[in-house]
Amino acid sequence: MTMKKLLYLCVCVALLGVWSCSDDDDNLKVPDITVNFGSTEVGMEENAGADITVNLSRAATVAQSVTVEMEESPDIFASDIVTVPAMTDNKVMVAIPAGETTGTIRISRAEGKKPEGSVKFTISSLSEAEGFKIGDKKELNLSFSAILSEGNTMILQGKTSESNYTNMVYVDLSNSQQTQINRKSWNLGFYCGDAFTVILNSSYATVAAPSGKTVFSEVTLADAQAAPNLATGAMSEDFQASWVDAVNGDLSKTAFGTIAANDADNQVFYVLSEDNKVADRNEWYKVKVTRKGEGYSVQFSKIGDATSKTVEIEKNAAYNFIGLSLESGETVTAQPEGKRWDILWAYGAAESVMASGPVTSFSQDVVYSNSVGGVETALVMVDENTTYDGFSKADLSQVEFQTVANVIGTTWRTPAMPGVTNAGVKKDRFFVVKDPYGNYYKLRFTKFGTGDDGTERGKPEIEYALLK
């Protein structure tokens, strides 16, 4: 065979391989997007509502409307509950916009109704059938009383089309329920316990520092310009840990400190959150908090505003904190009720130990325990004698529970970054959570959204089981 013929043959073989690969690529089928309930059982305690979430396995380029149907029983009727979106003919249409992965049905008891027992909901149909399928978690049992979940797997819905960490995700393990709250919906939280304490929403990257003055009207632009640059990045040498609350949840170590009974002892604070961390200090907020009876009075404005607003906040014993949005001037639900959540996944403040010492910064995928609500948490390291599957209630004496909020923190995962070869969930550990009612759950993270676990960042997966 001449060299010319050999070269021609090699070219033909190469082109045939390209065409073959191209044909194969054209025939590759993208897996369908699966539609499931977030969990298969949810409890609704007396005087409380419940959220049912419907999740897509990944975001779609088209909007999806999921039909969820309630199956009435001889004792429970559709008229016994109120749903948002509204129910029609026993059906609720859950809209999931293009680019999003979660829809929610909020359920409460109808006025004057006291249903007992449980009722079943089923994902019955999809508005967009092509490229979608209904998954295995298509049925959900809603109990009209508290439940004690035996355990579950759950994908936390923190990600939206806006970012990988739009939502703060609160998880109630015993009730198999997660609640999403937009992280930018509040700036400050007001403690509802006996003390008078204000917390910063670190999920909104909120920082605060005293102005040095106690009279609201006397804090001017000149004062703000002379203040440290609170808009600096958390990793900057100029950033001060005192601008954020203690990441372990210690309410005696907050940026605002205790609100004094004497108004003249309470300073005016500069408050910045992510969206007003700018060079123009007219955009900074100034805030003065005083006591108002058994609640709070909050006066605030931007430095450059000619007028201010005053909001009075009453304590509500059902909650740990009441949220306040400085942007809207409205109080909001910052968290589920005080004993109705165990852990929170969010963007937020975390502490890392560097060569120079502890460093506080804002990070994705931080997990906090509800220490204020009475949750205790323990870290368990895996070895040849201790495994997640083998761990039982009899092993509790071997672990050390802590009452701080940051036992889990960022220790459960390794982010993907240059030089990192083991990105993903750390498989050498799991956690034990003692909830406010004394139930013990072992908990581990199974997917992170980076590395090779095939999930999206902002939608981690957890697995947990009741210890009996």
CORGI-V689995 format. One record per run of one state. SS is the DSSP state (helix for helix, strand for strand, loop for the rest). FROM is the first residue (numbers start at 0). LEN is the number of residues. If there is no record, write none. Layout:
BEGIN
<<SS;FROM;LEN> <SS;FROM;LEN>>
END
This chain:
BEGIN
<<loop;0;2> <helix;2;25> <loop;27;5> <strand;32;5> <loop;37;3> <strand;40;3> <loop;43;6> <strand;49;7> <loop;56;7> <strand;63;8> <loop;71;6> <helix;77;3> <strand;80;4> <loop;84;3> <strand;87;1> <loop;88;2> <strand;90;6> <loop;96;5> <strand;101;8> <loop;109;8> <strand;117;9> <loop;126;5> <strand;131;3> <loop;134;4> <strand;138;5> <loop;143;7> <strand;150;5> <loop;155;11> <strand;166;6> <loop;172;4> <strand;176;6> <loop;182;5> <strand;187;4> <loop;191;5> <strand;196;4> <loop;200;1> <helix;201;3> <loop;204;2> <strand;206;4> <loop;210;5> <helix;215;3> <loop;218;2> <helix;220;6> <loop;226;14> <helix;240;3> <loop;243;14> <strand;257;1> <loop;258;4> <helix;262;3> <loop;265;2> <strand;267;5> <loop;272;1> <helix;273;3> <loop;276;4> <helix;280;3> <loop;283;1> <strand;284;8> <loop;292;2> <strand;294;8> <loop;302;6> <strand;308;5> <loop;313;7> <strand;320;4> <loop;324;6> <strand;330;2> <loop;332;10> <strand;342;12> <loop;354;2> <strand;356;13> <loop;369;6> <strand;375;6> <loop;381;1> <strand;382;1> <loop;383;2> <strand;385;1> <loop;386;6> <helix;392;6> <loop;398;3> <strand;401;1> <loop;402;6> <strand;408;1> <loop;409;3> <strand;412;2> <loop;414;9> <strand;423;2> <loop;425;3> <strand;428;6> <loop;434;5> <strand;439;8> <loop;447;13> <strand;460;6> <loop;466;2>>
END
